Amino acid sequence: MAKHVMERFFLLMQSILFRRIANSFPTNAFKQLMDRLFIIVEKIGSKLQIFSELYLDMYKEIVSEEIRMASISIHDRILIIGSGSLPSTAVLFAQKTNASVVAIDKDPEAIRASKEYIQQFSLGHHLEIECADGFSYPFDGFDVIVVLYGVKRQSEMIAHLATHVRPNTRVIVRIITDAQGKILDDRIDLSRYFEIKDQVRSETLGSITSFFLIKKPLD
């Protein structure tokens, strides 16, 4: 019964936030609102098992599609930037690929909560959680880098990646888009730095589209 109520609540919140409020707010203001909301929701949700289970379910679809479009396998090393208090994406990548996953966030409180959260999954050496800033973290040795929607200064992070990743590094970025997949934040210009190889829009996450990118060759 409790799980059913929570599922209905999640569906209602998705409808309100992504389909109604998102269309009436300026993109930058909406992202700031969502960043704050995600932080609060994840910190509360990390303490509630029913909530964290549903939160994990929300991300299963998009993670499966990201694994498919970037051809991620057990042989890859994956870095996830902005994992938060409920590192659902990191857990799912580790579970579905058995690859080595490192998830980072610069909030020490979020790192403490996420380390407690992942203990229930018995992922062992497949998943590491670190307190670090994506702008200063070394990218060498990673085959796949995932930039989550909640990363602040997302446009700057994309530009930073373009100058610091290897040419063959697979980059995945989650961004707010309209129903046709058009990026709403005019500060983000993926094609300036990367070739867009594929993209997938999440039905469960509303207005978020995941882009698979490869760094453009230097002229």
C-alpha positions as CSV (number, residue, x, y, z in Angstrom):
1,M,0.0,0.0,0.0
2,A,2.7,2.4,1.0
3,K,4.7,1.7,-2.2
4,H,1.6,2.3,-4.3
5,V,1.0,5.7,-2.7
6,M,4.7,6.6,-3.3
7,E,4.4,5.6,-6.9
8,R,1.4,7.8,-7.4
9,F,3.2,10.7,-5.6
10,F,6.2,10.3,-8.0
11,L,4.0,10.3,-11.1
12,L,2.2,13.5,-9.8
13,M,5.5,15.2,-9.1
14,Q,6.9,14.3,-12.5
15,S,3.8,15.7,-14.2
16,I,3.9,19.0,-12.2
17,L,7.6,19.6,-12.4
18,F,8.6,18.5,-15.9
19,R,5.4,19.0,-17.9
20,R,3.9,22.1,-16.3
21,I,6.4,24.1,-14.3
22,A,9.3,23.5,-16.8
23,N,7.3,25.1,-19.6
24,S,6.4,28.2,-17.7
25,F,9.8,28.9,-16.0
26,P,12.9,30.4,-17.8
27,T,15.4,27.5,-18.3
28,N,18.1,28.8,-16.0
29,A,15.6,29.5,-13.2
30,F,14.0,26.1,-13.6
31,K,17.4,24.4,-13.4
32,Q,18.3,26.2,-10.2
33,L,14.9,25.2,-8.7
34,M,15.4,21.6,-9.7
35,D,19.0,21.5,-8.4
36,R,17.8,22.6,-5.0
37,L,14.8,20.2,-5.1
38,F,16.9,17.2,-6.1
39,I,19.4,17.9,-3.2
40,I,16.5,18.0,-0.7
41,V,14.7,15.0,-2.1
42,E,17.8,12.8,-2.3
43,K,18.9,13.6,1.2
44,I,15.5,12.7,2.6
45,G,15.1,9.8,0.3
46,S,18.4,8.2,1.2
47,K,16.9,7.6,4.7
48,L,13.7,5.9,3.4
49,Q,13.9,2.5,1.7
50,I,10.6,2.7,-0.2
51,F,11.5,6.1,-1.6
52,S,15.0,5.0,-2.6
53,E,13.7,1.9,-4.3
54,L,11.3,4.0,-6.4
55,Y,14.0,6.5,-7.1
56,L,16.2,3.7,-8.4
57,D,13.4,2.4,-10.6
58,M,13.0,5.9,-12.2
59,Y,16.5,5.7,-13.6
60,K,16.5,2.1,-14.9
61,E,15.2,3.1,-18.3
62,I,17.6,5.9,-19.1
63,V,20.7,4.0,-17.8
64,S,19.8,1.0,-20.0
65,E,19.6,3.3,-23.0
66,E,22.8,5.0,-22.1
67,I,24.6,1.7,-21.9
68,R,23.2,0.7,-25.2
69,M,24.0,3.8,-27.2
70,A,27.5,4.2,-25.8
71,S,28.3,0.4,-26.0
72,I,29.4,0.3,-22.4
73,S,30.8,-3.1,-21.2
74,I,32.5,-4.8,-18.3
75,H,35.9,-3.7,-19.7
76,D,35.1,0.1,-19.3
77,R,36.0,2.4,-16.5
78,I,33.2,4.9,-15.8
79,L,33.2,8.3,-14.0
80,I,29.9,9.8,-12.9
81,I,30.0,13.5,-12.0
82,G,27.4,14.9,-9.6
83,S,26.1,11.6,-8.0
84,G,24.4,13.2,-5.0
85,S,23.0,11.5,-1.9
86,L,21.2,8.8,-3.8
87,P,23.7,7.6,-6.5
88,S,21.1,5.6,-8.4
89,T,22.8,6.1,-11.8
90,A,26.1,4.9,-10.4
91,V,24.5,1.8,-8.8
92,L,22.7,0.9,-12.0
93,F,25.8,1.3,-14.2
94,A,27.7,-1.0,-11.8
95,Q,24.9,-3.6,-11.6
96,K,24.1,-3.7,-15.3
97,T,27.7,-3.7,-16.7
98,N,29.9,-5.1,-13.9
99,A,32.3,-2.3,-15.0
100,S,34.4,-0.3,-12.6
101,V,32.4,2.9,-11.6
102,V,33.6,5.9,-9.7
103,A,31.0,8.4,-8.6
104,I,32.0,11.9,-7.4
105,D,30.2,14.8,-5.7
106,K,31.6,17.8,-4.0
107,D,29.1,17.8,-1.1
108,P,30.6,15.9,1.9
109,E,27.2,15.3,3.4
110,A,25.9,13.8,0.1
111,I,29.0,11.6,0.0
112,R,28.4,10.3,3.6
113,A,24.7,9.5,2.7
114,S,25.6,7.8,-0.6
115,K,28.3,5.6,1.0
116,E,25.7,4.3,3.5
117,Y,23.1,3.9,0.7
118,I,25.3,1.7,-1.5
119,Q,26.2,-0.8,1.2
120,Q,22.9,-2.6,0.6
121,F,23.9,-3.6,-3.0
122,S,27.1,-5.5,-2.2
123,L,28.8,-4.1,-5.3
124,G,32.3,-4.4,-3.8
125,H,35.1,-3.0,-5.9
126,H,32.7,-2.2,-8.8
127,L,31.6,1.1,-7.3
128,E,33.6,3.7,-5.5
129,I,32.2,7.0,-4.0
130,E,34.5,10.0,-3.7
131,C,34.2,13.6,-2.5
132,A,35.6,15.6,-5.3
133,D,34.9,18.5,-7.7
134,G,34.5,17.6,-11.4
135,F,36.5,20.7,-12.4
136,S,39.6,19.4,-10.7
137,Y,39.2,15.7,-10.9
138,P,41.6,13.8,-13.3
139,F,39.9,12.2,-16.2
140,D,42.8,10.0,-17.3
141,G,42.0,6.3,-17.3
142,F,38.2,6.7,-17.8
143,D,36.6,5.3,-20.9
144,V,33.2,6.8,-20.2
145,I,32.3,10.0,-18.4
146,V,28.7,10.8,-17.3
147,V,27.6,14.3,-16.4
148,L,24.4,14.2,-14.5
149,Y,21.6,16.8,-14.8
150,G,22.2,18.1,-11.2
151,V,25.7,19.3,-11.9
152,K,26.0,23.1,-11.4
153,R,27.6,25.2,-14.1
154,Q,26.8,22.4,-16.5
155,S,27.7,24.4,-19.6
156,E,31.1,25.2,-18.1
157,M,31.6,21.5,-17.2
158,I,30.9,20.5,-20.9
159,A,33.6,23.0,-22.1
160,H,36.0,21.7,-19.4
161,L,35.5,18.1,-20.6
162,A,36.2,19.2,-24.2
163,T,39.7,20.4,-23.3
164,H,40.6,17.6,-20.8
165,V,39.3,14.3,-22.1
166,R,41.0,12.0,-24.5
167,P,39.7,12.0,-28.1
168,N,38.1,8.5,-27.8
169,T,36.5,9.1,-24.4
170,R,32.7,8.5,-24.5
171,V,30.8,11.3,-22.9
172,I,27.2,11.2,-21.7
173,V,25.4,14.3,-20.6
174,R,21.9,14.7,-19.3
175,I,20.2,18.0,-20.2
176,I,16.8,19.6,-20.1
177,T,15.2,19.6,-23.5
178,D,11.8,20.2,-25.1
179,A,9.7,17.3,-26.4
180,Q,11.7,17.2,-29.7
181,G,15.0,16.9,-27.9
182,K,16.0,20.6,-28.4
183,I,18.3,21.9,-25.6
184,L,16.5,24.8,-23.8
185,D,19.6,26.3,-22.1
186,D,21.1,28.6,-24.8
187,R,24.5,28.5,-22.9
188,I,25.0,24.9,-23.9
189,D,26.3,24.3,-27.4
190,L,27.3,20.6,-27.6
191,S,28.2,20.7,-31.3
192,R,30.9,23.3,-30.6
193,Y,33.1,20.7,-28.9
194,F,31.6,17.3,-29.6
195,E,30.0,15.1,-32.2
196,I,26.5,14.1,-31.1
197,K,26.5,10.4,-31.8
198,D,23.1,9.6,-30.3
199,Q,20.5,10.8,-27.8
200,V,17.6,9.4,-25.9
201,R,14.7,11.1,-24.0
202,S,13.6,9.6,-20.7
203,E,9.9,9.0,-20.4
204,T,10.2,8.6,-16.6
205,L,12.4,11.7,-16.0
206,G,10.2,14.0,-18.0
207,S,12.2,16.8,-19.8
208,I,15.6,15.2,-19.5
209,T,17.4,14.0,-22.6
210,S,20.7,12.0,-22.5
211,F,23.3,12.8,-25.2
212,F,26.1,10.5,-26.2
213,L,29.1,12.6,-27.3
214,I,32.6,12.1,-28.8
215,K,35.1,14.9,-28.7
216,K,35.7,16.5,-32.1
217,P,39.2,16.1,-33.6
218,L,41.5,19.1,-33.2
219,D,41.9,21.2,-36.3
